[in-house]
Amino acid sequence: MSVGRRRSMVSPDSVPRLAPYVRLRFDPVRDAWVALAPERVLWPDAVGLHILRHCDGKTPVSTIVARLTAEYDAEAQEIAADVGAFLQQWADRLMVRL
């Protein structure tokens, strides 16, 4: 039997934060934001960056969804699904803690 890490699952009550070794920086050469981590570089798009900026370790996913719903012209269910999928991918990559 192998022992592995348990997968964290995103829920409306999850309170995401960037992993301590992840830094968001603006790259002036590429004119884009980048997420830097040891041996990893990710280039989030504008919406992904907006989600990541809410990952402060204090704000639950449900509040992030409510804020984005107020800002974008989309249904709350659609935004909740997109935010959940995005955060799950980043959590699976160990870039976001839940």
ZICOR-V179222 format. One line per field, one symbol per residue. psi: psi as a letter, one per 20 degrees, with the letter a starting at -180 (. if undefined). A space follows every 50 residues. Layout:
# ZICOR-V179222
psi = ???
This chain:
# ZICOR-V179222
psi = pqprqppppprhiqnqqqqhjpppqpohgilqqqoprpkqpqnqaggggg ghhimjjhpqghhgggghhhhqmrqhgggggggggghgghghjkhpq.
